[in-house]
Every structure is written in structure tokens, then in C-alpha cells.
Amino acid sequence: MSAARRLAAGFTLLEVMVVLVLIGIITSFALLAVGGGPRERLAEEAQRLAALVELHQQEAILSGEPRGIRFNRAGYAILGLGENGKWRAPAAADTLIRHKLPEDITLGLWVEGRPAQLNSSGEPQVVLLNSGEATEFVAVFSRVDERGPDAPLYRVAGDLLGRLTMDAVTR
């Protein structure tokens, strides 16, 4: 009879707490697997660009060969200046010279204070010289579907001396 009385009484507090802890752990793993929200994804893209620019600035200095960055709305590519004076992809791993943005993120570019044309062919908009100097630029990452005053924006800016800054901005 005590077993029937136990079933009718319900769950103990300890059993309920164990189930809640397990649900919390599973939920946190699911959130980590999915990734962050839109602000975090924009910040990651800005950090990736800043890291690649720094890496290729150092490569330009060490190799003595200038590098360029060609931007378009869908991403960007790092280029090297060949012996014939033509821009080409340098000999490196593909992930370090070309990056495609996720479809929900767009890129805006200003070079030397003016909006730049974003095309996928031709000369690079930003040049990283082997002296450490660079073309002054501002790249702004935003979400395609968010255009209001509260929409998140992340900016990567480079000055003439090759110094980079990255920060969140508002419209």
C-alpha cells in the first residue's frame, strides 16, 4: 500500500530539481552550438577582418611585397602584387586570403573618407604597403534585414600608419 501512496503523492523536490538542472545544462549546450545573436556575429566578422588585415600587414613587411584587399558586398579577398605589376592571390591557404560573408550580413566601405565601389574584380580598394603604411579605410558590417536607428553596426578602421581600430557604432 505504501507504493501506491507514493505514486499518488507525486515527485519529491529533489527529483524536480535534478530534472531542472538537466534541462538547464542541455539548453546551455544548445545555445552554444547555435552561436550568438546578431551583435555577436557582426563582432566576429569585424574581428576576423581586423585579424586578417593585421596578419597581411605583417606579411607585407616581412616579405617586402605589398598586399591589397579587394572588397565586395559578399566578402573580401587579399591580393599580392606580382612581378608584372598585376594584383593576384598570394600563395597561402584559401581561408587566409578570401572570406565570404554570411548571407544576412552586408559590408559598407569608405576609402579615404569617400564611399568606395564594391566590385569583385579589378584593383584592390585598400593597399597594405611593405613599410607598414596602408590606405585609410572604414569597413562597416551590418545586418541585411535591420536598418533602423537601433540596428547593430560594427566598424573596422585603418589609418595611414596601418593602425587598426574595431568598435560597435550607432547610426
C-alpha positions in Angstrom: 0.0 0.0 0.0 2.9 2.4 0.6 4.0 2.1 -3.0 0.5 3.1 -4.2 0.5 6.0 -1.8 4.0 7.1 -3.1 2.7 7.2 -6.7 -0.3 9.3 -5.7 1.9 11.8 -3.8 3.9 13.0 -6.9 7.6 13.9 -7.3 9.9 14.9 -4.5 11.6 18.3 -4.5 15.0 16.6 -5.2 13.7 14.8 -8.3 12.2 18.1 -9.7 15.5 19.9 -9.1 17.5 17.3 -10.8 15.3 17.4 -13.8 15.5 21.3 -13.9 19.3 21.1 -13.7 19.5 18.6 -16.6 17.2 20.8 -18.7 19.4 23.8 -18.0 22.6 22.0 -19.0 21.0 20.7 -22.2 19.7 24.2 -23.0 23.1 25.9 -22.5 24.8 23.3 -24.8 22.1 24.0 -27.5 22.7 27.8 -27.2 26.4 27.3 -27.5 26.0 25.1 -30.6 23.7 27.6 -32.3 26.0 30.6 -31.7 25.5 34.1 -30.5 22.9 36.6 -31.6 23.3 39.2 -34.4 25.5 41.5 -32.5 28.0 38.7 -31.7 28.0 37.6 -35.3 28.8 41.1 -36.5 31.5 41.4 -33.9 33.0 38.1 -35.1 33.1 39.3 -38.7 34.7 42.6 -37.7 37.3 40.7 -35.6 38.0 38.4 -38.4 38.7 41.3 -40.8 40.9 43.1 -38.3 42.9 39.9 -37.7 43.4 39.3 -41.4 44.5 42.9 -42.1 47.0 42.7 -39.2 48.3 39.3 -40.5 48.7 40.5 -44.0 50.3 43.8 -42.9 53.0 41.7 -41.2 53.3 39.5 -44.2 53.8 42.6 -46.4 56.5 43.9 -44.1 58.3 40.5 -43.8 58.1 39.6 -47.5 58.7 43.1 -48.8 55.7 42.6 -51.1 52.7 45.0 -50.8 49.3 43.4 -50.2 45.8 44.6 -51.3 42.3 44.0 -50.1 39.5 43.8 -52.6 36.1 44.2 -51.0 32.7 43.4 -52.4 29.2 43.2 -50.8 29.6 39.5 -50.2 33.1 39.5 -48.7 36.7 40.3 -49.4 39.9 38.9 -50.8 43.6 39.5 -50.0 45.8 40.1 -53.1 49.6 40.3 -53.6 51.4 42.5 -56.2 53.1 40.3 -58.7 56.4 40.9 -60.5 54.5 42.1 -63.6 52.6 44.7 -61.6 49.3 42.9 -61.6 47.4 42.0 -58.5 47.0 38.3 -57.8 46.1 36.0 -55.0 49.2 35.3 -52.9 50.5 31.8 -52.2 48.7 31.0 -48.9 45.8 28.9 -47.6 42.5 29.9 -49.2 40.9 30.7 -45.9 43.5 33.3 -45.2 43.1 35.2 -48.4 39.4 35.0 -49.2 36.3 35.3 -47.0 32.7 35.1 -47.9 30.3 36.9 -45.5 27.1 35.1 -44.3 24.1 36.0 -46.4 22.5 38.0 -43.7 25.5 40.3 -43.2 26.5 43.1 -45.6 29.5 45.3 -45.8 30.0 49.0 -46.5 33.3 50.6 -47.3 34.8 54.1 -47.2 38.3 54.7 -48.5 40.0 58.0 -47.6 36.7 59.4 -46.4 34.6 58.6 -49.5 32.3 55.7 -50.2 34.1 53.0 -52.3 32.8 50.9 -55.2 32.3 47.3 -54.1 33.2 45.2 -57.1 34.6 41.7 -57.3 37.2 42.4 -59.9 39.9 45.0 -60.7 42.3 46.8 -58.3 42.1 46.4 -54.6 40.5 49.3 -52.7 42.9 49.1 -49.7 46.7 48.7 -50.1 49.0 47.4 -47.3 52.5 48.6 -48.1 55.7 46.8 -47.1 56.6 49.9 -45.0 53.7 49.3 -42.6 51.6 52.1 -44.1 48.2 51.5 -45.5 45.3 53.1 -47.3 42.9 54.8 -44.9 39.6 52.8 -44.8 36.5 52.2 -42.8 34.6 48.9 -43.2 31.2 48.7 -41.6 29.4 45.4 -41.0 25.6 45.4 -40.7 22.7 43.0 -40.9 20.8 43.0 -44.2 17.3 43.0 -42.6 18.0 45.6 -39.9 18.1 49.3 -41.0 16.6 51.2 -38.0 18.4 53.6 -35.7 18.9 50.7 -33.2 20.4 48.3 -35.7 23.8 46.9 -34.7 26.8 48.0 -36.7 30.5 47.1 -36.3 33.3 49.1 -37.8 36.9 48.3 -38.6 39.0 51.3 -39.4 42.6 51.6 -40.6 44.6 54.8 -40.7 47.6 55.8 -42.9 50.1 54.4 -40.5 48.5 51.0 -40.6 46.8 51.2 -37.1 43.5 49.4 -36.8 40.5 50.1 -34.6 37.4 48.0 -34.2 34.2 49.0 -32.3 30.5 49.0 -32.3 28.8 52.1 -33.7 25.3 53.5 -33.9 23.6 55.2 -36.8 
